[in-house]
Amino acid sequence: MTGEKKPTEKRKPGTVKRKAGAPSIKTPALRSAIFEGIALGKSARSMCIELGISQRALWNWLDSDQEFMQQYIKAKELSADVHFEAIIDIADDAANDVIVAEDGREVTNHEAIARSRLRVDARKWVAARLSPKKYGDRTTTALEGGDPDKPILSKIEISFIPAQKPQS
């Protein structure tokens, strides 16, 4: 070091040194808006963009505030129901399935049908991930003549058979 002086920090009397970055704006109204949007099926990313907060701030709030995390989890559970209910609306909407061509004939719009199928599949996948017990694929294993609450026990016996002498 060549004797450099560090700049002194000047603050007004009575102020407290705070971390650099955007100020915390986690107001009750903002919390409510985040959870309402997520519960209605919007993504956390789109809610952050819509409300003008960074995703990093949202993740930090979720990490540091247990009550906030519980409300977020509840909103995500509700969004699974919203996605599931939207499946019926999408499947029943046949508005763009047939289009009228330039020559006046009705033509099946395969692109619209494929898009609807994709939308249904995406919502099924999301609902199954958000609420697997309710909307996930069910796999069951049935045991005959046993208590399903007891663990399955297996017994393996190992016995040694003496080696046979080679015949000459």
Beta strands, then each sheet from edge to edge (+ up, - down):
strand 1: 98-100
strand 2: 106-108
sheet 1: 1+ 2-
end
